[in-house]
Amino acid sequence: MAILIKISTKELILETQSTKPIIMEYLSDRIKSLSISQTLAMAQKSRELKERGIDVINLSIGEPDFNTPDDIKEAAKKAIDDNYTSYPPVPGYADLRKAISEKFLNENGLEYSPDQIIVSAGGKHSLINVMLTIVNPGDEVIILAPYWVSYWDHIILAEGKPVVIVTTVENDFKVTPEQLEKAITPKTRALLFNSPSNPTGMVYTREEMEKIARVVEKHEGLFVISDEIYEHINFSGKHVCMASFDFIFDRVITVNGVSKGYAMTGWRIGYIGAPLWIAKGVDKLQGQFTSGVSSIAQRAALAAVTSKSNSREIMREAFRKRRDLICGLLSEVEGIKMGVPQGAFYVFPDISYYFGKSDGGPAINDSAAMAMYILEKARVAVVGGEGFGAPDCIRLSYAASDEELIEGVKRIREALSKLR
């Protein structure tokens, strides 16, 4: 009997062909408390429509549209021939952790020993590892809205309490030191920080980051989980690590990986640099969850972090040109309010001008409805801002061809013009 799966944020329902619903009452409260990733859900919807022969332009997925560089692929092939097929060490191969340690020193000026490096199955895995390692039930974790969709649920999974600081497009989606200070309480365990940002593409300057670091410095027991996965897609100059401020270095966990900068999303390799006691805690946790991650992918990651090719620079320049293209196109669309992103490969326009309007059907009252309207009427997949903590906005990825960006924005403009 065929089984269809329908998922909501509160329950999982299985429907058989008899259409009789079976509520899965015995799912854990932990799972019931989690949301479905809106970015992955929209990407899946886009794929399903394409499989049905419908012409959909997918601007929802956060994935470079480049192939993994050849030198990295060759390293993976060699690893297979060299029989890297046994269980790898839980924290990652020693030579990979040494190479990441040298990367931190040479590129970022950070002194993390190999023992302070843990390699995991992607940046998302690294983030949840850290969260489960340092957050106790009831601890508060500050996130800056707009935030990446999984931050909230990682905190919930660790039984912590998300504390959201709302930023605005008028302030380039950046938190002020005053906002941060006001949000900190005796229960605050961590600040989740992300620059360059997903979903906004915003990049903090060194001066702005130092002011935030000074606030953190005043609060003993407050840690910064610094998500720097978009380090190499930065159009505003040299990347600044939060851990580069030596007065809080021992309270910063730097999270990075190879997915974005090397077009290696499918290889699933992320890593952290952290105080030794936190790295050991993550090692202990990972030993029970996954053990070491893919041996072949680790050999590819070693080639990536030691590569002398200019693949990162080529991709960054391509994304910069696309950024300019899509921002120019969107600036001509009535009612859209947005800044110019300085990193990553997203634009995050405020579309609240259209709330309450309709093309004769149901009114558009939030960004989730807007994302569905754009998908249905324009055949363009974007992501509503609710999951990012910014319900007035939508996220568009410009990790797509120039032709797709031009046609995608054209379709969106035509669909929005019908709203009255």
QUIVEN-V465834 format. One record per helix or strand. SS is the DSSP state (~ for helix, > for strand). FROM is the first residue (numbers start at 0). TO is the last residue. Records with the same first field share a line. If there is no record, write none. Layout:
# QUIVEN-V465834
SS: FROM-TO / FROM-TO
This chain:
# QUIVEN-V465834
>: 3-6 / 11-14 / 20-22 / 56-57 / 116-119 / 139-144 / 160-165 / 187-193 / 222-226 / 233-233 / 251-256 / 269-272 / 336-336 / 342-342 / 345-346 / 349-349 / 356-356 / 363-363 / 379-380 / 382-383 / 392-396
~: 28-31 / 37-50 / 69-80 / 93-107 / 113-115 / 122-133 / 148-156 / 168-170 / 176-182 / 205-216 / 241-243 / 245-250 / 264-266 / 275-288 / 294-304 / 310-329 / 351-353 / 366-377 / 385-387 / 401-415
